[in-house]
Structures are given as structure tokens and as C-alpha cells.
Amino acid sequence: MLGEFKAFISRGNVLDLAVGVIIGAAFGKIVSSLTDDVLMPVIGWVTGGIDFSNRFIVLGTVPADYTGSLGDYAALKKAGVAMLGYGSFITAIINFVIMAFVIFLIVRQANKVLVKPAEPAAPAGPSEVDLLTEIRDALKKG
């Protein structure tokens, strides 16, 4: 059983998958930072100071013992208030679009690099007319 496990782990595609998952997780953090720390503040600035991280709709009641701000999404969430956090959802959609676009670019470039060279064209033989002419001549002779 240990030998089978060693053979399974040492196969190239398993190692490639592990490397891909690790790099993908790190890349996801980079894209999240790009979205949260660069793009969303710019989008907020362009839209007149809208902070998407604090865009939400309160669905439930706020507990009577809650002392924080009613505009603090993280504090309300920690207090257990039911909310619809559409700002976080918009940020997640932007993250997804950026990730999907970058993956598209990587796959597109990989397809260009890994494209197989075209097979050489078959040597040109006699045309159909030439073949029919040969058959006719052979029948006449024979």
C-alpha cells in the first residue's frame, strides 16, 4: 500500500496539480489585494466616495445590547445581525472577473506556445483528369 501511494504521489500530474493549487491560492490573494486595495478605492473615488466594503442592507433586528455603529458591516455581522452584504458581493464578482481574465490570457498564451506544427502537405499527385486519361489510354491499349 505504501508503494502504491508513493507511485501515486510521484506521478507528474499529481505534482503539477499540487503546484497549481498552491500558486492559484497565492495568485488569488494577489488579485484580492488588487481588488480591495487598488481597484475598489478608485471605483469608490470615481463614484463619489462610495465604500463598497460597507454597502449592505440590514434584514434582521439589531440586538438591544449592540453598542457599535449601525453603519459598520463587520461589527453588525459579528453581532449576528442578518444582512445582505451586496458590497462584498460586488467585490467578489470583480475578483472573479479579474481571475477569469488572467486565466484566459494564460491559457491563450499556452495554446499559442504549445500548438503543434502543421503537418507538411501531402505531395501533389496526378489530378483526377490525368488519372482518368491514363485509365482511358490503358483501356484503349488493352
C-alpha positions in Angstrom: 0.0 0.0 0.0 2.8 2.4 0.8 4.5 1.6 -2.5 1.2 2.4 -4.4 0.9 5.7 -2.5 4.5 6.6 -3.4 3.8 5.8 -7.0 0.6 7.8 -7.0 2.3 10.9 -5.4 5.4 10.7 -7.6 3.3 10.8 -10.8 3.8 14.1 -12.7 0.2 15.2 -12.9 -0.4 14.9 -9.2 2.7 17.1 -8.5 1.6 19.5 -11.2 -1.9 19.8 -9.6 -0.4 20.4 -6.2 1.9 23.2 -7.6 -1.1 24.7 -9.5 -3.3 24.8 -6.3 -0.5 26.5 -4.3 0.2 29.0 -7.0 -3.5 29.6 -7.6 -4.1 30.3 -3.9 -1.2 32.8 -3.8 -2.5 34.4 -7.0 -6.0 34.6 -5.5 -4.6 36.6 -2.6 -2.8 38.9 -5.0 -6.0 39.5 -7.0 -8.0 40.1 -3.8 -5.5 42.7 -2.7 -5.5 44.3 -6.1 -9.3 44.5 -6.0 -9.7 45.5 -2.3 -6.7 47.9 -2.1 -6.4 49.3 -5.6 -9.5 49.0 -7.8 -12.3 49.4 -5.3 -10.9 52.6 -3.7 -10.5 54.0 -7.3 -14.1 52.9 -8.2 -15.3 54.5 -4.9 -13.5 57.7 -5.7 -14.9 57.8 -9.2 -18.4 57.2 -7.9 -18.2 59.9 -5.3 -16.7 58.2 -2.3 -18.8 55.0 -2.2 -17.2 52.4 0.0 -18.3 49.1 -1.3 -17.0 47.1 1.7 -19.6 48.8 3.8 -22.6 48.5 1.4 -25.2 46.4 2.9 -28.9 46.1 3.8 -29.9 45.1 7.3 -32.5 42.3 7.1 -32.9 41.4 10.8 -33.2 43.4 14.0 -30.2 44.8 15.8 -29.8 43.3 19.3 -30.7 45.7 22.1 -27.3 45.3 23.7 -25.4 46.3 20.5 -23.4 49.5 21.1 -21.5 49.8 17.8 -22.2 51.9 14.8 -25.2 50.9 12.6 -23.0 51.6 9.5 -20.2 49.2 10.5 -20.8 46.0 8.5 -18.1 43.9 10.2 -19.4 44.8 13.7 -23.1 44.2 12.8 -22.1 40.8 11.3 -20.1 39.9 14.4 -23.2 40.8 16.5 -25.2 38.2 14.4 -27.4 40.7 12.6 -28.9 39.2 9.4 -27.7 41.4 6.5 -27.4 41.4 2.7 -23.8 42.5 2.0 -24.0 43.4 -1.6 -20.8 45.5 -1.5 -18.8 42.4 -0.6 -20.6 40.5 -3.4 -19.7 43.2 -5.9 -16.1 43.0 -4.8 -16.1 39.1 -5.1 -17.6 39.5 -8.7 -14.8 41.8 -9.6 -12.2 39.4 -8.1 -13.7 36.6 -10.2 -13.7 38.6 -13.4 -10.1 39.5 -13.0 -9.1 35.9 -12.1 -11.0 34.5 -15.1 -9.5 37.1 -17.5 -5.9 36.4 -16.3 -6.5 32.6 -16.6 -7.9 33.2 -20.1 -4.8 35.1 -21.0 -2.5 32.3 -19.6 -4.4 29.5 -21.4 -4.5 31.5 -24.6 -0.7 32.1 -24.4 -0.1 28.5 -23.5 -2.1 27.3 -26.5 0.0 29.5 -28.8 3.2 28.1 -27.4 2.1 24.5 -27.3 0.5 24.5 -30.8 1.8 21.6 -32.8 3.5 22.5 -36.1 1.3 21.9 -39.1 2.0 18.6 -40.9 3.6 19.0 -44.3 1.1 18.9 -47.2 0.9 15.6 -49.0 2.9 15.6 -52.2 0.8 16.6 -55.1 -0.1 13.7 -57.3 -1.8 13.5 -60.6 -5.1 15.2 -60.9 -8.4 13.4 -61.5 -8.3 14.3 -65.2 -4.8 12.9 -65.5 -5.8 9.6 -63.8 -8.9 9.3 -66.0 -6.8 10.0 -69.1 -4.4 7.2 -68.0 -7.3 4.8 -67.4 -8.8 5.6 -70.8 -5.5 5.1 -72.6 -4.9 1.8 -70.8 -8.3 0.5 -71.8 -7.8 1.5 -75.4 -4.5 -0.5 -75.5 -5.9 -3.3 -73.9 
